[in-house]
Amino acid sequence: MKITGIETIALDIPFSHGGDPYGWGGQEWKVLSTLLLRVETDSGIVGYGDAFAYNCRHAVQAAVDHMIAPIAIGHDAGDISGLNHALQKALHLFGRYGVTIFALSGLDIALWDIAGKAAGQPLHRLLGGATRQTIDGYASLFHYRNADRVAERCQAALDDGFTRIKLHETAEPEVRAAREVTGPDIPLMVDTNCPWTPAQAREAARTLKPYDLYWLEEPIFPPEDYPALARLRRESGVPIAAGENACTAFDFRNMFAAGAVDYAQPSVTKVGGITEFRKIAAMAETSGVTVMPHSPYFGPGFLATLHLMAARAPEGLVERFYLSPQATLYGDLIEPVAGAFRVPEEPGLGADPDASVIEQFRVA
């Protein structure tokens, strides 16, 4: 079975989240930018993947169209690990991080979707079988910079059935407001998105420790300073999570060797796809680290995350952006029920994206 075509499909789906839009790179964030990969084979089986594309969609799409597709077309669609390795090797000159690996991740997810469809089995069966049928989730809130708004959104998430909440805040009043709403028994995480020096992070961890954080996420810049993260973890006594900015299993190997984290957060749309995620999960298991995937997206990568967690991360939680998009590609399949998500049982990823949503929100 050969790869005969790779089509990139760019979508911008507007969303609301109860606060002022914020984004990365100084840009407002008002739409969910999704880059789907539609991969055709000479057998007629079609698979879908997506590459991480928030505020970098144009660059990732160009990488797929001009770097990934010319190598991959004509390759054996069933030789997923072989093609992943060949692409990493052929493209290493352009960096084994960021846009290049995002693009490769999208193709890898689509090929695993094809493999599951060809076998007539859900993806988790190909990965060894599911250890659970539902995955508990946590509401991943936006950065509001306002204690009253944080309290309001925490209460809304609890009312919607979530029993775990993650903030994107860096100030103590917002964290205090969240804990006052949740009470002592709701796990509360704080993602800071790499704002501090090691010294600043130590002071912040000391300030936030009374709020009994389930984890403190990415407190240090640069995120790959694993020795500094390890020191903070040892000295503060606060559990540390990181990994959404890491790419390939080699980066996670360095993270685990340093003793930098309690929770590893590989993102299947960023690390190199399902193929690399499997390696990371295996290393985490042997390193005594719990996998808590980064999954704030609504395309094929979210479905892939559910399958991977069911088969390879039995203790992990799934991250769900606490927002309301105008439409989703998979409808009820990716909607939480009492704060949990169903593991798909249909072949491949479990479903193809909704063609009507693609037609409505596709952009050039």
C-alpha positions, -999 to +999 in steps of 0.1 A: +000+000+000+017+032-012+011+068-003-003+085-035-012+120-022-009+143+007-034+172+009-031+200+035-064+214+047-063+247+067-092+256+090-099+286+112-128+279+136-138+309+158-143+302+195-152+319+228-139+313+262-154+339+285-125+364+286-104+387+264-085+368+237-048+363+242-022+345+223+015+338+217+039+359+198+020+391+205-010+380+185-046+379+195-061+344+195-097+343+182-098+312+161-086+276+164-062+272+136-061+236+125-040+220+098-054+187+087-034+162+065-055+140+042-033+111+031-044+090+002-032+055-007-033+033-038-056+009-018-083+036-015-078+040+022-076+076+034-062+087+067-063+120+086-038+137+109-031+172+121+000+191+128+003+217+156-007+250+140-017+277+165-003+310+151+022+290+129-002+274+105+012+290+073+047+278+081+037+243+091+016+240+059+045+250+038+067+225+056+042+197+048+037+208+012+074+214+003+095+193+027+074+163+039+052+154+010+079+152-017+097+126+003+067+107+016+047+103-016+054+069-031+066+054+002+050+023+018+022+036+040+026+007+063+062+014+071+054+041+095+084+040+118+107+037+088+093+067+071+093+087+103+130+079+108+138+087+071+121+121+073+138+130+105+171+120+090+165+138+056+153+170+073+176+172+103+195+202+087+164+223+092+161+215+129+146+186+149+123+210+167+094+232+159+077+235+125+096+206+108+086+181+135+051+195+137+046+188+100+061+153+104+037+147+133+007+153+112+017+128+086+026+102+112-009+104+128-026+100+094-005+069+087-016+053+120-052+061+111-046+043+078-031+013+096-060+010+119-085+012+091-066-013+070-066-037+100-103-030+108-092-021+144-092+010+166-058+025+170-054+015+206-056-022+195-026-017+173-008-001+203-014-031+226-050-027+236-069-003+259-066-005+296-097+017+301-127+028+281-129+064+293-102+090+301-107+115+329-101+151+317-092+184+332-104+219+322-075+239+309-085+276+314-072+306+296-049+333+310-073+359+325-050+380+347-081+387+368-089+369+401-126+375+398-127+361+362-106+331+373-130+323+401-160+326+377-144+303+351-134+277+377-169+276+390-182+272+354-159+243+348-170+226+380-206+231+371-198+214+337-186+183+355-149+188+355-132+176+387-097+189+379-087+224+367-056+239+352-049+277+353-027+297+329-017+323+355+015+336+371+002+358+399-007+346+434-041+364+437-055+344+407-043+311+421-057+319+455-091+328+439-091+295+421-084+275+453-111+293+472-136+282+446-124+247+442-118+239+478-090+216+490-100+184+473-100+195+436-067+190+419-054+224+408-026+228+383-008+260+372+008+264+338+030+294+336+044+290+301+081+295+308+081+330+324+109+330+350+146+327+357+155+298+381+157+323+410+123+338+401+108+303+398+120+293+433+103+324+448+071+318+428+071+281+439+075+292+475+046+317+471+023+292+455+031+261+476+003+268+502-023+262+475-013+226+472-007+225+435-011+192+417+017+204+395+035+236+385+040+236+347+070+250+328+081+276+353+115+283+338+128+298+306+143+283+285+120+252+288+149+229+279+169+239+310+163+205+326+190+208+353+173+240+365+139+223+365+154+194+385+169+217+411+135+235+415+117+202+418+141+190+445+143+222+465+107+234+463+089+201+469+063+212+443+056+187+416+068+198+382+053+192+348+069+200+314+072+187+278+048+205+255+078+224+240+099+192+237+104+173+205+114+137+198+122+110+223+158+122+227+146+155+242+125+136+268+154+112+275+175+143+286+145+155+306+141+122+325+179+117+329+180+151+347+152+141+370+134+173+359+097+163+361+071+144+379+047+147+349+058+145+313+036+163+287+044+151+252+021+166+225+014+141+197+010+169+172+045+183+182+068+155+192+069+135+160+035+119+160+023+086+175+056+069+167+076+092+189+050+094+216+052+056+220+089+059+227+084+087+252+057+068+270+080+037+273+108+058+287+085+076+311+074+043+325+109+031+332+118+065+347+090+066+372+074+096+354+037+099+347+026+109+312+001+138+312-002+146+275-005+182+261-036+181+240-053+215+237-066+208+202-098+195+186-086+176+155-072+141+148-045+147+173-070+147+201-084+114+191-049+100+188-042+112+223-072+093+237-060+061+220-024+066+232-035+072+268-058+042+268-030+020+257+002+036+270-006+061+298-030+043+322-027+070+349-027+100+327-054+127+323-064+144+291-062+182+287-092+199+273-092+236+265-121+251+283-137+270+254-166+269+231-158+266+193-184+274+168-181+238+155-160+207+160-147+182+135-160+152+155-191+163+173-200+144+204-171+120+200-148+146+216-172+161+240-168+153+277-194+135+298-190+143+335-155+155+328-144+124+310-138+113+273-148+081+256-120+061+239-131+055+203-138+019+193-142+024+156-113+016+131-083+039+129-087+071+150-124+064+153-139+088+128-132+110+098-135+148+102-169+163+095-169+173+058-194+200+064-173+217+091-143+215+067-163+231+039-176+259+062-143+268+079-116+260+053-092+289+045-066+293+018 
